[in-house]
Amino acid sequence: MPVEPLSQQDIATRLTELPGWSHEGDRLARTYRLGSHFAAAALVMHIAQVQDELDHHSDLALGYNTVGIAVNTHSAGGAVTAKDFHLAARIQLLASAHGAE
């Protein structure tokens, strides 16, 4: 089943449910800050597990105590879709469990 790009209005509405996330260009994005490098690396590993489970992957950037995420749907021409919001919501839950801000 093809995945349809979301309209700008749909994206703006859905972002209200994901504090700290933004729409940057053609991607949903967020940076989390954690207490240490080890905590940030652990969050990256848990995100990778969820991405494999969903078969939908974001770009992850591991910093000293930060994790940057950027996601869009390649099969929809690089647009933002409902799949991206589903992944972002799952990441939000993981980040909260890891104590990320």
Summary of the structure (lengths in Angstrom):
residues: 101
radius of gyration: 13.1
end to end distance: 35.3
largest distance: 40.9
contacts: 296
relative contact order: 0.25
helix: 45%
strand: 22%
